[in-house]
Amino acid sequence: MFARKKQGSSEGKTKVEQEYKSVHETPLICLFDLDESVLQSFKEDSYNCSIGSLGKLVRVPNDRIKPEHFLKLNYSQPVNTHEHDILVFNMDFHEKENFEDSQVCLDDVTGQSTHALLSVFPEKIFNPRAYATWFLSKEVNNILNKESIVIIFASGQEVVTYQQVEITSHQNRIVKQTDFSNTAFYSDFPDCYNKTGKKMKSPNKEAILTPLLLKYADNSSYELTFSHPTYWNSKEGRQMKYDNFIPLLLNNDNEIISFCHVHTEGTVLVFPCINNKELFLLELFNNHLSELFPNLFPFHGQFGWLDNGDYPLPGEVKLFDKRKDIEKKYIKDVEANVKAIENIKIRYSFLRDLISESGDKLVLAIEYYLNWLEFSNVVNLDETNPDVLEEDIQVDCADKFLVIEIKGIGGTSTDKDCSQVSKIRYRRAEQRNKFDVYGLYIVNHQRYMSPNSRKNPPFSENQIKDAVLDKRGLLTTYDLYKAYFLIEDEVLSKSEVRDGLFEYGLVELKPKNLISLGVPQEYFSSGTIAIIELNGISLKVGMNLYVEKNGDYSKVNILSLKINDQNIDEISNGEIGVKLSSSIKNKSEFFVKQS
């Protein structure tokens, strides 16, 4: 496996080393649900690795119309799992796949029946991982009967109920219902319960692996705590702790969050949710497991003492010092970047408050926004006249008057919420003895959800119709938030947004008077060149186009026009190549503004 080389140049040495670099036969390792980067790093260090998975979570389209679906387990493992020396499981894995990828296929069924797992309404996410854990536990128990290592990155415990269905030509019936835990990796897995935190510390008696775990504790967390297994000592007349169970880390309540369990002939290592699993595992294997389990690492050539600085090579010290300077500069630059981000959060806090707050904070955010829109006379009545339960904000534009009712709520608005501003509008019109008073209801709806996940718009058809008939507007704070960036990008002007707040019904803060050019037939040069078919609408070099995709607008400039590889300045008919000032996503619709 290792070549013997004659004396020669360093170039020859490098060539020989590259030619004979090989994968170590042992230990044979299987990584379950680890990132691809972990596998690649292990292979670069000559480890013999394969991959497996306990399965992805499955999105199931259960509803009242079709309330049940049949699924299969979607786990995977090497066919020779029993021959492996080390298994690494990542419980902190939450990727999802669509139902079609995991549904039971009856095409290859032999015999008169088959079995499947049942998912029923209202379940929308089916979790196959606990069942797969139980299934693989048989392999794990067998592997632990020899010198081996099982590593588990533990996340929250979940007990899942599975219903097994027998499918026949006559009927489908539930034949078995079983509960499985996602922590049942091997027999004698200790009792545990869910508890989440970030603070980790060494037990009173520090274990060999404790410093390594603490090194990677930053940005990591634990989601399980474990009980130390005990047995009854008849001589002592009391419960005693097993000494083959070694705590590696504790939380602030002195509960075990990581341990080493010597089980039969093998060893189980359970760690918390380490953030940087790639570097942690490489250091664990290269510098620790290879020393603790030399029989499993007969070909291991990563000697930690060669890189500890005691035996430098010519020029290595200077390079290490240079690296320290680079690291210091990096830390300083990151700190400056973090501070700059914090300053931005303070400066633009009103935008965050628009989509998260309620009560006085939300009213203040909208007041700030209206002043930024350059309304000349904005009055926050919650501040100037807090005892009067009327509108929250008044905007006096001399020729017209706007009263605004503002709410931040966890759900969506009732009819009463939407129409409350009408009563205020009528009262203000009587007080002014003018019919120039407009009403606007602004809501930060479903505020505990991210805005993109909310129901947008959150108003029913009847609420919008009633608002039109009643001559008042309905608007969300999320639309105000998006309009801010449209103004900054010059897609909208402040005056256009100001005018929009006086509209009736659903207020939509987007460009008006647009004529569609349709969706380009093709894109080139990473979306900076679009092929458009024109039918009488004139395009000129230097003019602006408006682009819309999924309700979001942007603006681009025409840099050049080409037809048959010839540059032209203006065109109104036919197929034309348009070079744009920025890249555009596929299936975007193009518009020109009507003059």
Helices and strands as residue ranges (DSSP letters): H 10-19, E 28-32, H 36-44, E 48-52, E 57-59, E 68-71, G 81-83, E 86-90, E 96-98, G 99-101, E 113-120, E 125-126, H 129-143, E 149-153, E 159-168, E 172-181, E 192-197, H 210-215, E 222-226, E 230-233, E 238-241, E 245-250, E 256-263, E 266-271, H 277-284, I 285-289, H 290-292, G 294-296, G 304-307, H 316-347, H 349-354, H 359-372, E 378-380, H 381-384, E 393-396, E 401-408, H 415-432, E 437-444, G 451-453, H 461-469, E 472-476, H 477-488, H 494-500, E 505-506, E 514-518, E 522-524, E 529-540, E 544-549, E 552-563, E 566-568, E 570-580, E 589-593
